[in-house]
Amino acid sequence: MSEPTKVDPSYIKSLTADQINQYLQRKDCERPCEACGHSDWLLDAWKGHIVFLSSNLPYITEAFMITLPLTCSFCGNMRQLNATRVARDIKDWEAEHGQE
């Protein structure tokens, strides 16, 4: 098993729609919706910032998980990606390609 992925939550919050869309394309994450079969996914935003969700972990009171919701534009079905993992990959890719 690999080491846990650690990323500063402020870095996650700073991710742009362009960075996330590039990640989704690189990783081929925009597969058809399992509920309706359509392939048009939306990133939710509020006041110009991508919306991330956080959930407290019931067994560690000070810990939480941050996810990136993708919403099917046709039926509203939602998928969640681990935002920490997404951010780590974006950060590594940008460092490797001189875009940091």
Biotite code that builds the C-alpha atoms (Angstrom):
import biotite.structure as struc

atoms = struc.array([
    struc.Atom([0.000, 0.000, 0.000], chain_id="A", res_id=1, res_name="MET", atom_name="CA", element="C"),
    struc.Atom([1.319, 3.454, -0.845], chain_id="A", res_id=2, res_name="SER", atom_name="CA", element="C"),
    struc.Atom([1.799, 6.318, 1.601], chain_id="A", res_id=3, res_name="GLU", atom_name="CA", element="C"),
    struc.Atom([-1.228, 8.527, 2.372], chain_id="A", res_id=4, res_name="PRO", atom_name="CA", element="C"),
    struc.Atom([-1.635, 11.520, 0.081], chain_id="A", res_id=5, res_name="THR", atom_name="CA", element="C"),
    struc.Atom([-1.201, 14.811, 1.925], chain_id="A", res_id=6, res_name="LYS", atom_name="CA", element="C"),
    struc.Atom([-2.038, 18.188, 0.416], chain_id="A", res_id=7, res_name="VAL", atom_name="CA", element="C"),
    struc.Atom([-2.663, 21.528, 2.115], chain_id="A", res_id=8, res_name="ASP", atom_name="CA", element="C"),
    struc.Atom([-6.436, 22.212, 2.002], chain_id="A", res_id=9, res_name="PRO", atom_name="CA", element="C"),
    struc.Atom([-5.713, 25.795, 0.877], chain_id="A", res_id=10, res_name="SER", atom_name="CA", element="C"),
    struc.Atom([-4.034, 24.382, -2.254], chain_id="A", res_id=11, res_name="TYR", atom_name="CA", element="C"),
    struc.Atom([-7.112, 22.268, -2.969], chain_id="A", res_id=12, res_name="ILE", atom_name="CA", element="C"),
    struc.Atom([-9.331, 25.333, -2.562], chain_id="A", res_id=13, res_name="LYS", atom_name="CA", element="C"),
    struc.Atom([-7.146, 27.285, -5.005], chain_id="A", res_id=14, res_name="SER", atom_name="CA", element="C"),
    struc.Atom([-7.575, 24.814, -7.882], chain_id="A", res_id=15, res_name="LEU", atom_name="CA", element="C"),
    struc.Atom([-9.169, 26.307, -10.988], chain_id="A", res_id=16, res_name="THR", atom_name="CA", element="C"),
    struc.Atom([-11.714, 24.820, -13.369], chain_id="A", res_id=17, res_name="ALA", atom_name="CA", element="C"),
    struc.Atom([-8.998, 24.698, -16.055], chain_id="A", res_id=18, res_name="ASP", atom_name="CA", element="C"),
    struc.Atom([-6.660, 22.688, -13.817], chain_id="A", res_id=19, res_name="GLN", atom_name="CA", element="C"),
    struc.Atom([-9.418, 20.265, -12.873], chain_id="A", res_id=20, res_name="ILE", atom_name="CA", element="C"),
    struc.Atom([-10.695, 19.880, -16.444], chain_id="A", res_id=21, res_name="ASN", atom_name="CA", element="C"),
    struc.Atom([-7.160, 19.108, -17.641], chain_id="A", res_id=22, res_name="GLN", atom_name="CA", element="C"),
    struc.Atom([-6.848, 16.498, -14.888], chain_id="A", res_id=23, res_name="TYR", atom_name="CA", element="C"),
    struc.Atom([-10.196, 14.920, -15.845], chain_id="A", res_id=24, res_name="LEU", atom_name="CA", element="C"),
    struc.Atom([-9.086, 14.702, -19.484], chain_id="A", res_id=25, res_name="GLN", atom_name="CA", element="C"),
    struc.Atom([-5.629, 13.321, -18.615], chain_id="A", res_id=26, res_name="ARG", atom_name="CA", element="C"),
    struc.Atom([-7.132, 10.616, -16.416], chain_id="A", res_id=27, res_name="LYS", atom_name="CA", element="C"),
    struc.Atom([-10.121, 9.905, -18.696], chain_id="A", res_id=28, res_name="ASP", atom_name="CA", element="C"),
    struc.Atom([-12.534, 10.565, -15.803], chain_id="A", res_id=29, res_name="CYS", atom_name="CA", element="C"),
    struc.Atom([-15.471, 11.820, -17.824], chain_id="A", res_id=30, res_name="GLU", atom_name="CA", element="C"),
    struc.Atom([-16.968, 8.455, -18.654], chain_id="A", res_id=31, res_name="ARG", atom_name="CA", element="C"),
    struc.Atom([-20.732, 8.125, -19.228], chain_id="A", res_id=32, res_name="PRO", atom_name="CA", element="C"),
    struc.Atom([-23.049, 8.615, -16.284], chain_id="A", res_id=33, res_name="CYS", atom_name="CA", element="C"),
    struc.Atom([-23.949, 5.305, -14.655], chain_id="A", res_id=34, res_name="GLU", atom_name="CA", element="C"),
    struc.Atom([-27.524, 6.526, -14.103], chain_id="A", res_id=35, res_name="ALA", atom_name="CA", element="C"),
    struc.Atom([-28.477, 7.861, -17.562], chain_id="A", res_id=36, res_name="CYS", atom_name="CA", element="C"),
    struc.Atom([-25.567, 7.198, -19.946], chain_id="A", res_id=37, res_name="GLY", atom_name="CA", element="C"),
    struc.Atom([-24.884, 10.834, -20.867], chain_id="A", res_id=38, res_name="HIS", atom_name="CA", element="C"),
    struc.Atom([-21.308, 12.167, -20.769], chain_id="A", res_id=39, res_name="SER", atom_name="CA", element="C"),
    struc.Atom([-21.655, 15.861, -19.927], chain_id="A", res_id=40, res_name="ASP", atom_name="CA", element="C"),
    struc.Atom([-20.360, 16.570, -16.418], chain_id="A", res_id=41, res_name="TRP", atom_name="CA", element="C"),
    struc.Atom([-20.479, 19.864, -14.518], chain_id="A", res_id=42, res_name="LEU", atom_name="CA", element="C"),
    struc.Atom([-18.140, 21.313, -11.916], chain_id="A", res_id=43, res_name="LEU", atom_name="CA", element="C"),
    struc.Atom([-20.229, 23.246, -9.423], chain_id="A", res_id=44, res_name="ASP", atom_name="CA", element="C"),
    struc.Atom([-18.981, 26.719, -8.515], chain_id="A", res_id=45, res_name="ALA", atom_name="CA", element="C"),
    struc.Atom([-19.947, 29.398, -6.033], chain_id="A", res_id=46, res_name="TRP", atom_name="CA", element="C"),
    struc.Atom([-18.716, 32.999, -6.273], chain_id="A", res_id=47, res_name="LYS", atom_name="CA", element="C"),
    struc.Atom([-16.107, 31.977, -8.845], chain_id="A", res_id=48, res_name="GLY", atom_name="CA", element="C"),
    struc.Atom([-14.663, 29.085, -6.809], chain_id="A", res_id=49, res_name="HIS", atom_name="CA", element="C"),
    struc.Atom([-15.016, 25.373, -7.432], chain_id="A", res_id=50, res_name="ILE", atom_name="CA", element="C"),
    struc.Atom([-17.264, 23.706, -4.851], chain_id="A", res_id=51, res_name="VAL", atom_name="CA", element="C"),
    struc.Atom([-15.603, 21.003, -2.763], chain_id="A", res_id=52, res_name="PHE", atom_name="CA", element="C"),
    struc.Atom([-17.347, 18.912, -0.134], chain_id="A", res_id=53, res_name="LEU", atom_name="CA", element="C"),
    struc.Atom([-15.893, 17.884, 3.190], chain_id="A", res_id=54, res_name="SER", atom_name="CA", element="C"),
    struc.Atom([-16.990, 15.070, 5.460], chain_id="A", res_id=55, res_name="SER", atom_name="CA", element="C"),
    struc.Atom([-15.894, 14.510, 9.015], chain_id="A", res_id=56, res_name="ASN", atom_name="CA", element="C"),
    struc.Atom([-14.496, 11.091, 9.768], chain_id="A", res_id=57, res_name="LEU", atom_name="CA", element="C"),
    struc.Atom([-16.537, 9.571, 12.592], chain_id="A", res_id=58, res_name="PRO", atom_name="CA", element="C"),
    struc.Atom([-13.615, 7.730, 14.158], chain_id="A", res_id=59, res_name="TYR", atom_name="CA", element="C"),
    struc.Atom([-11.153, 10.665, 14.150], chain_id="A", res_id=60, res_name="ILE", atom_name="CA", element="C"),
    struc.Atom([-12.898, 13.830, 15.284], chain_id="A", res_id=61, res_name="THR", atom_name="CA", element="C"),
    struc.Atom([-10.265, 16.276, 13.981], chain_id="A", res_id=62, res_name="GLU", atom_name="CA", element="C"),
    struc.Atom([-9.982, 14.613, 10.545], chain_id="A", res_id=63, res_name="ALA", atom_name="CA", element="C"),
    struc.Atom([-12.043, 15.080, 7.415], chain_id="A", res_id=64, res_name="PHE", atom_name="CA", element="C"),
    struc.Atom([-12.083, 14.051, 3.755], chain_id="A", res_id=65, res_name="MET", atom_name="CA", element="C"),
    struc.Atom([-12.424, 16.559, 0.926], chain_id="A", res_id=66, res_name="ILE", atom_name="CA", element="C"),
    struc.Atom([-14.166, 15.461, -2.262], chain_id="A", res_id=67, res_name="THR", atom_name="CA", element="C"),
    struc.Atom([-14.750, 17.032, -5.661], chain_id="A", res_id=68, res_name="LEU", atom_name="CA", element="C"),
    struc.Atom([-18.342, 16.519, -6.841], chain_id="A", res_id=69, res_name="PRO", atom_name="CA", element="C"),
    struc.Atom([-19.084, 16.109, -10.554], chain_id="A", res_id=70, res_name="LEU", atom_name="CA", element="C"),
    struc.Atom([-22.741, 16.485, -11.546], chain_id="A", res_id=71, res_name="THR", atom_name="CA", element="C"),
    struc.Atom([-24.325, 14.959, -14.649], chain_id="A", res_id=72, res_name="CYS", atom_name="CA", element="C"),
    struc.Atom([-25.883, 17.844, -16.582], chain_id="A", res_id=73, res_name="SER", atom_name="CA", element="C"),
    struc.Atom([-28.680, 15.582, -17.852], chain_id="A", res_id=74, res_name="PHE", atom_name="CA", element="C"),
    struc.Atom([-29.998, 13.754, -14.770], chain_id="A", res_id=75, res_name="CYS", atom_name="CA", element="C"),
    struc.Atom([-28.193, 15.343, -11.790], chain_id="A", res_id=76, res_name="GLY", atom_name="CA", element="C"),
    struc.Atom([-26.408, 12.169, -10.711], chain_id="A", res_id=77, res_name="ASN", atom_name="CA", element="C"),
    struc.Atom([-23.268, 12.970, -8.738], chain_id="A", res_id=78, res_name="MET", atom_name="CA", element="C"),
    struc.Atom([-19.831, 11.392, -8.608], chain_id="A", res_id=79, res_name="ARG", atom_name="CA", element="C"),
    struc.Atom([-17.248, 12.302, -6.019], chain_id="A", res_id=80, res_name="GLN", atom_name="CA", element="C"),
    struc.Atom([-13.493, 12.228, -6.536], chain_id="A", res_id=81, res_name="LEU", atom_name="CA", element="C"),
    struc.Atom([-10.990, 12.364, -3.695], chain_id="A", res_id=82, res_name="ASN", atom_name="CA", element="C"),
    struc.Atom([-9.933, 16.032, -3.931], chain_id="A", res_id=83, res_name="ALA", atom_name="CA", element="C"),
    struc.Atom([-6.659, 15.403, -2.111], chain_id="A", res_id=84, res_name="THR", atom_name="CA", element="C"),
    struc.Atom([-5.663, 12.796, -4.681], chain_id="A", res_id=85, res_name="ARG", atom_name="CA", element="C"),
    struc.Atom([-6.733, 15.053, -7.563], chain_id="A", res_id=86, res_name="VAL", atom_name="CA", element="C"),
    struc.Atom([-4.772, 18.010, -6.131], chain_id="A", res_id=87, res_name="ALA", atom_name="CA", element="C"),
    struc.Atom([-1.647, 15.877, -5.542], chain_id="A", res_id=88, res_name="ARG", atom_name="CA", element="C"),
    struc.Atom([-1.724, 14.684, -9.157], chain_id="A", res_id=89, res_name="ASP", atom_name="CA", element="C"),
    struc.Atom([-2.227, 18.232, -10.494], chain_id="A", res_id=90, res_name="ILE", atom_name="CA", element="C"),
    struc.Atom([0.609, 19.560, -8.335], chain_id="A", res_id=91, res_name="LYS", atom_name="CA", element="C"),
    struc.Atom([2.986, 16.759, -9.404], chain_id="A", res_id=92, res_name="ASP", atom_name="CA", element="C"),
    struc.Atom([2.041, 17.086, -13.084], chain_id="A", res_id=93, res_name="TRP", atom_name="CA", element="C"),
    struc.Atom([2.516, 20.876, -13.073], chain_id="A", res_id=94, res_name="GLU", atom_name="CA", element="C"),
    struc.Atom([5.908, 20.544, -11.319], chain_id="A", res_id=95, res_name="ALA", atom_name="CA", element="C"),
    struc.Atom([7.013, 17.921, -13.827], chain_id="A", res_id=96, res_name="GLU", atom_name="CA", element="C"),
    struc.Atom([5.896, 20.050, -16.779], chain_id="A", res_id=97, res_name="HIS", atom_name="CA", element="C"),
    struc.Atom([7.157, 23.402, -15.446], chain_id="A", res_id=98, res_name="GLY", atom_name="CA", element="C"),
    struc.Atom([3.743, 24.918, -14.818], chain_id="A", res_id=99, res_name="GLN", atom_name="CA", element="C"),
    struc.Atom([3.937, 25.412, -11.072], chain_id="A", res_id=100, res_name="GLU", atom_name="CA", element="C"),
])
